[in-house]
Amino acid sequence: MSTTRQQQVEAAVKWIEEAWKAGTLSQTGQAFIGQLEEAFTDRQYEVDDVMVQGEKVIARVVITGKHTGIFAGIPATGKTVRITQFHEFTVNDGRIVHRFGWYDTGTMLPQLQTGA
């Protein structure tokens, strides 16, 4: 029998997998998403960590992709970068009732700079 914690993790991971398959995982509401999708065309993802506290579930997703287009004014470098994305879920009775996602651009942008 699954525990509540296991059900919460399973709900979050299932949402991430389905969003990836549907091509909507990158949709966090941040203004640069269109640029990100165009600049990193061979993205792959991995659920790196999932943390649960009460009804809240935080999933850290690591996305790797090759920088093949302009992003944040930086021309294509051909570098493969690791992009960290977070998703915060509220899970009630095994169902996601709220989700919010964001990217950690503070660790992504330095990877694109010359000499990085």
N, CA and C of each residue as an Amber inpcrd file, in Angstrom:
protein
   348
   0.8430000  -1.1850000   0.0000000   0.0000000   0.0000000   0.0000000
   0.8900000   1.2510000   0.0000000   0.5280000   2.2250000  -0.8220000
   1.2930000   3.4560000  -0.9190000   0.9910000   4.3740000   0.2510000
   2.0280000   5.0310000   0.7050000   1.8360000   6.0470000   1.7300000
   1.4270000   7.3530000   1.0520000   0.9260000   8.2740000   1.8370000
   0.5620000   9.5890000   1.2960000   1.7600000  10.2300000   0.6380000
   2.9190000  10.1480000   1.2750000   4.1440000  10.7400000   0.7200000
   4.4720000  10.1270000  -0.6420000   4.3790000   8.8130000  -0.7590000
   4.6540000   8.1480000  -2.0370000   3.6640000   8.5990000  -3.1060000
   2.3970000   8.7300000  -2.7340000   1.3790000   9.1730000  -3.6760000
   1.6660000  10.5900000  -4.1620000   2.1370000  11.4450000  -3.2610000
   2.4620000  12.8170000  -3.6390000   3.6270000  12.8400000  -4.6310000
   4.6640000  12.0760000  -4.3330000   5.8270000  12.0090000  -5.2300000
   5.3990000  11.4450000  -6.5810000   4.6330000  10.3720000  -6.5740000
   4.1800000   9.7570000  -7.8210000   3.3410000  10.7270000  -8.6510000
   2.4790000  11.4960000  -8.0130000   1.6490000  12.4710000  -8.7330000
   2.5220000  13.5350000  -9.3930000   3.5270000  14.0320000  -8.6720000
   4.4090000  15.0700000  -9.2140000   5.2350000  14.5290000 -10.3760000
   5.8360000  13.3660000 -10.1920000   6.6740000  12.7830000 -11.2450000
   5.8300000  12.4470000 -12.4710000   4.6270000  11.9400000 -12.2690000
   3.7340000  11.6440000 -13.3970000   3.4040000  12.9200000 -14.1640000
   3.1260000  14.0110000 -13.4480000   2.8270000  15.2810000 -14.1140000
   4.0160000  15.7180000 -14.9580000   5.2240000  15.6220000 -14.3980000
   6.4350000  16.0300000 -15.1250000   6.6100000  15.1780000 -16.3790000
   6.4710000  13.8720000 -16.2500000   6.6340000  12.9800000 -17.4020000
   5.6030000  13.2730000 -18.4850000   4.3580000  13.4850000 -18.0890000
   3.3110000  13.7810000 -19.0680000   3.5360000  15.1340000 -19.7310000
   3.9790000  16.1100000 -18.9550000   4.2580000  17.4370000 -19.5190000
   5.4300000  17.3620000 -20.4990000   6.4270000  16.5560000 -20.1850000
   7.5750000  16.3950000 -21.0910000   7.1050000  15.7840000 -22.4140000
   6.3180000  14.7230000 -22.3310000   5.8190000  14.0580000 -23.5370000
   4.9390000  14.9900000 -24.3680000   4.1750000  15.8370000 -23.7030000
   3.2790000  16.7680000 -24.3950000   4.0100000  18.0140000 -24.8950000
   5.2780000  18.1720000 -24.5010000   6.0390000  19.3450000 -24.9170000
   5.7300000  20.5950000 -24.1270000   5.1400000  20.4410000 -22.9440000
   4.7480000  21.6080000 -22.1560000   5.5440000  21.7700000 -20.8610000
   6.5500000  20.9290000 -20.6280000   7.3030000  21.0040000 -19.3800000
   7.9940000  22.3540000 -19.2100000   8.4170000  22.9560000 -20.3040000
   9.1350000  24.2320000 -20.2050000   8.2190000  25.3960000 -19.8520000
   6.9210000  25.2220000 -19.9130000   5.9730000  26.3170000 -19.6770000
   5.8770000  26.6580000 -18.1930000   6.6360000  27.6600000 -17.7760000
   6.6260000  28.0790000 -16.3750000   5.9970000  29.4510000 -16.1950000
   5.6740000  30.1180000 -17.2850000   5.1230000  31.4610000 -17.1850000
   6.1940000  32.5380000 -17.2060000   7.4580000  32.1330000 -17.2500000
   8.5340000  33.1170000 -17.3230000   8.6240000  33.6460000 -18.7540000
   8.9790000  34.9140000 -18.9000000   8.9240000  35.6100000 -20.1840000
   9.8360000  35.0240000 -21.2560000  10.9100000  34.3750000 -20.8870000
  11.9110000  33.9280000 -21.8570000  11.6970000  32.5090000 -22.3890000
  10.5860000  31.8880000 -22.0720000  10.3820000  30.4810000 -22.4130000
  10.4810000  30.2190000 -23.9120000   9.8800000  31.0510000 -24.7340000
   9.9700000  30.8570000 -26.1900000  11.4060000  30.8630000 -26.6590000
  12.1940000  31.7880000 -26.1350000  13.6210000  31.8540000 -26.4650000
  14.3320000  30.5810000 -26.0440000  14.0320000  30.1040000 -24.8570000
  14.6810000  28.9000000 -24.3380000  14.3810000  27.7040000 -25.2370000
  13.1300000  27.5640000 -25.6410000  12.7550000  26.4340000 -26.4910000
  13.4470000  26.4940000 -27.8450000  13.6480000  27.6870000 -28.3820000
  14.3230000  27.8330000 -29.6740000  15.8360000  27.6880000 -29.5530000
  16.4080000  28.1380000 -28.4550000  17.8720000  28.1530000 -28.3100000
  18.4460000  26.8110000 -27.8720000  17.6400000  25.9710000 -27.2370000
  18.1060000  24.6640000 -26.7580000  17.1790000  23.6050000 -27.3620000
  17.5450000  23.1420000 -28.5470000  16.6240000  22.3180000 -29.3320000
  16.6740000  20.8310000 -29.0070000  17.6990000  20.3570000 -28.3360000
  17.7930000  18.9140000 -28.0750000  17.7040000  18.6150000 -26.5830000
  16.7420000  19.2290000 -25.9380000  16.6180000  19.1180000 -24.4860000
  16.2590000  17.7000000 -24.0460000  16.8790000  17.2790000 -22.9690000
  16.5550000  16.0330000 -22.2820000  16.3460000  16.3840000 -20.8160000
  15.5660000  15.5900000 -20.1170000  15.3160000  15.9390000 -18.7290000
  15.5240000  14.7360000 -17.8200000  15.7300000  15.0470000 -16.5470000
  15.8370000  14.0270000 -15.5060000  15.2780000  14.6240000 -14.2190000
  14.4000000  13.9070000 -13.5610000  13.9260000  14.3340000 -12.2450000
  15.0620000  14.0290000 -11.2790000  15.6830000  15.0750000 -10.7600000
  16.8870000  14.9380000  -9.9320000  16.5670000  14.7150000  -8.4590000
  15.5150000  15.3550000  -7.9740000  15.1870000  15.2420000  -6.5570000
  13.7280000  15.6400000  -6.3590000  13.0910000  15.0230000  -5.3930000
  11.7180000  15.3730000  -5.0300000  11.6590000  15.4440000  -3.5080000
  11.1550000  16.5690000  -3.0040000  11.0380000  16.7800000  -1.5650000
   9.5710000  17.0030000  -1.2090000   9.1580000  16.4600000  -0.0840000
   7.7660000  16.5780000   0.3500000   7.7280000  17.1340000   1.7610000
   6.8360000  18.1100000   1.9590000   6.5630000  18.6290000   3.2960000
   5.0760000  18.9580000   3.3500000   4.3600000  18.1810000   4.1050000
   2.9110000  18.3740000   4.1650000   2.2980000  18.1260000   2.8020000
   1.4850000  19.0740000   2.3230000   0.8640000  18.9600000   1.0020000
   1.7680000  19.4560000  -0.1120000   2.9040000  20.0660000   0.2150000
   3.8080000  20.6470000  -0.7810000   4.8070000  19.6040000  -1.2690000
   5.0040000  19.5940000  -2.5760000   6.0060000  18.7430000  -3.2100000
   6.8490000  19.6500000  -4.0940000   8.1550000  19.5920000  -3.9150000
   9.0810000  20.3490000  -4.7640000   9.8840000  19.3470000  -5.5630000
   9.8640000  19.4800000  -6.8770000  10.6380000  18.6090000  -7.7510000
  11.7070000  19.4430000  -8.4490000  12.9310000  18.9460000  -8.3890000
  14.0400000  19.5860000  -9.1210000  14.2920000  18.7510000 -10.3730000
  14.1910000  19.4100000 -11.5100000  14.3790000  18.7530000 -12.7970000
  15.6440000  19.3330000 -13.4260000  16.5360000  18.4660000 -13.8850000
  17.7340000  18.9190000 -14.5850000  17.5180000  18.6660000 -16.0720000
  17.6180000  19.7200000 -16.8290000  17.4460000  19.6500000 -18.2730000
  18.8070000  19.9030000 -18.9060000  19.2110000  19.0350000 -19.8080000
  20.4470000  19.2660000 -20.5560000  20.0590000  19.5770000 -21.9900000
  20.8270000  20.4500000 -22.5850000  20.5510000  20.8030000 -23.9730000
  21.7330000  21.5230000 -24.5760000  21.8320000  21.4360000 -25.8760000
  22.9080000  22.1090000 -26.6070000  22.4320000  23.5030000 -27.0150000
  23.2500000  24.4880000 -26.7420000  22.9240000  25.8850000 -27.0350000
  23.1220000  26.1250000 -28.5320000  22.0190000  26.0750000 -29.2950000
  22.1010000  26.1680000 -30.7550000  21.4650000  27.4330000 -31.3250000
  20.9830000  28.3070000 -30.4550000  20.3470000  29.5400000 -30.9160000
  20.5540000  30.6520000 -29.9100000  20.1150000  31.8420000 -30.2550000
  20.2930000  33.0090000 -29.3830000  19.4320000  32.8600000 -28.1380000
  20.0580000  33.0840000 -26.9800000  19.3210000  33.0980000 -25.7160000
  19.8610000  34.2250000 -24.8530000  18.9760000  35.0900000 -24.3820000
  19.3310000  36.2330000 -23.5310000  20.4130000  37.0850000 -24.2000000
  20.3160000  37.2140000 -25.5200000  21.2660000  38.0150000 -26.2690000
  22.5950000  37.3240000 -26.5290000  22.7470000  36.0910000 -26.1000000
  24.0010000  35.3460000 -26.2820000  23.8410000  34.4450000 -27.5030000
  24.6930000  34.6510000 -28.5390000  24.5840000  33.7960000 -29.7250000
  24.9260000  32.3440000 -29.4000000  24.5060000  31.4430000 -30.2600000
  24.7480000  30.0110000 -30.0610000  26.2290000  29.7480000 -29.7920000
  26.4790000  28.9470000 -28.7730000  27.8570000  28.5880000 -28.4110000
  28.1770000  27.1380000 -28.7490000  27.1570000  26.3240000 -28.9610000
  27.3700000  24.9030000 -29.1950000  27.6390000  24.1290000 -27.9150000
  27.6430000  24.8280000 -26.7890000  27.9040000  24.1750000 -25.4990000
  26.6690000  23.4150000 -25.0220000  26.9280000  22.2910000 -24.3810000
  25.8500000  21.5740000 -23.7070000  25.7730000  22.1160000 -22.2850000
  24.5940000  22.5400000 -21.8960000  24.4210000  23.1450000 -20.5760000
  23.4220000  22.3440000 -19.7530000  23.5270000  22.5300000 -18.4420000
  22.5740000  21.9460000 -17.4830000  21.6920000  23.0800000 -16.9850000
  20.4060000  22.9220000 -17.1890000  19.4370000  23.9260000 -16.7910000
  18.6090000  23.3250000 -15.6620000  18.5520000  24.0130000 -14.5390000
  17.7590000  23.5090000 -13.4210000  16.3880000  24.1640000 -13.4400000
  15.3810000  23.3290000 -13.3210000  14.0000000  23.7930000 -13.2940000
  13.3660000  23.2340000 -12.0200000  12.5430000  24.0330000 -11.3880000
  11.8440000  23.6030000 -10.1760000  10.3440000  23.6440000 -10.4180000
   9.6460000  22.7130000  -9.7940000   8.1890000  22.6960000  -9.8210000
   7.7110000  22.5280000  -8.3860000   6.8140000  23.4000000  -7.9770000
   6.1940000  23.2920000  -6.6610000   4.7440000  22.8680000  -6.8730000
   4.3930000  21.7610000  -6.2650000   3.0420000  21.2230000  -6.3800000
   2.3620000  21.2660000  -5.0230000   1.0610000  21.4670000  -5.0360000
   0.2370000  21.1990000  -3.8660000  -0.5680000  19.9630000  -4.2320000
  -0.4000000  18.9080000  -3.4400000  -1.0490000  17.6340000  -3.7340000
  -2.0000000  17.2990000  -2.5910000  -3.2440000  17.0610000  -2.9500000
  -4.2690000  16.7450000  -1.9680000  -4.9590000  15.4540000  -2.4040000
  -4.9660000  14.4590000  -1.5330000  -5.5710000  13.1560000  -1.8490000
  -5.0220000  12.5690000  -3.1420000  -3.7050000  12.7190000  -3.3680000
  -3.0700000  12.1490000  -4.5550000  -3.2980000  12.9230000  -5.8360000
  -3.9880000  14.0800000  -5.7430000  -4.2660000  14.9080000  -6.9180000
  -3.5410000  16.2400000  -6.8030000  -2.9940000  16.6880000  -7.9060000
  -2.3450000  17.9950000  -7.9400000  -3.4300000  19.0570000  -8.0290000
  -3.4470000  19.9580000  -7.0540000  -4.4450000  21.0240000  -7.0570000
  -3.8280000  22.3750000  -7.4090000  -2.5000000  22.4520000  -7.4250000
  -1.8120000  23.6840000  -7.8060000  -0.3850000  23.3410000  -8.2060000
   0.1290000  24.0720000  -9.2060000   1.5150000  23.9010000  -9.6190000
   2.0950000  25.2430000 -10.0300000   3.3530000  25.4300000  -9.6890000
   4.0890000  26.6220000 -10.0900000   5.4970000  26.1590000 -10.4610000
   6.0210000  26.6340000 -11.6000000   7.3550000  26.2310000 -12.0220000
   8.2390000  27.4210000 -12.3090000   9.5480000  27.2090000 -12.1960000
  10.5080000  28.2660000 -12.5200000  11.8670000  27.6600000 -12.8480000
  12.6690000  28.4340000 -13.5860000  14.0290000  28.0530000 -13.9580000
  15.0310000  28.7980000 -13.0940000  16.1530000  28.1550000 -12.8500000
  17.2700000  28.7910000 -12.1520000  18.2180000  29.3510000 -13.2090000
  17.9190000  30.5610000 -13.6750000  18.7530000  31.1690000 -14.7110000
  20.1070000  31.6070000 -14.1690000  20.2130000  31.7520000 -12.8670000
  21.4890000  32.1560000 -12.2560000  22.5960000  31.1420000 -12.4540000
  22.2410000  29.8780000 -12.6090000  23.2620000  28.8570000 -12.8810000
  23.3620000  28.5270000 -14.3620000  22.3360000  28.8910000 -15.1470000
  22.3540000  28.6040000 -16.5780000  23.1850000  29.6240000 -17.3480000
  22.9610000  30.8990000 -17.1150000  23.6070000  31.9370000 -17.9060000
  25.1380000  31.8970000 -17.8450000  25.7510000  31.6770000 -16.6890000
  27.2250000  31.6230000 -16.6750000  27.7990000  30.5070000 -17.5470000
  27.0440000  29.4460000 -17.7690000  27.5260000  28.3470000 -18.6110000
  27.6490000  28.7640000 -20.0760000  26.9220000  29.8060000 -20.4700000
  26.9160000  30.2470000 -21.8670000  27.9840000  31.2880000 -22.1530000
  28.5680000  31.8420000 -21.1110000  29.5310000  32.9080000 -21.3020000
  30.8700000  32.3710000 -21.8100000  31.5690000  33.2220000 -22.5380000
  32.8690000  32.8580000 -23.0950000  33.8060000  32.4190000 -21.9900000
  34.4930000  31.3240000 -22.2400000  35.4570000  30.8110000 -21.2660000
  34.8520000  29.9190000 -20.2150000  33.5390000  29.7870000 -20.1940000
  32.8920000  28.9520000 -19.1710000  33.0030000  27.4860000 -19.5420000
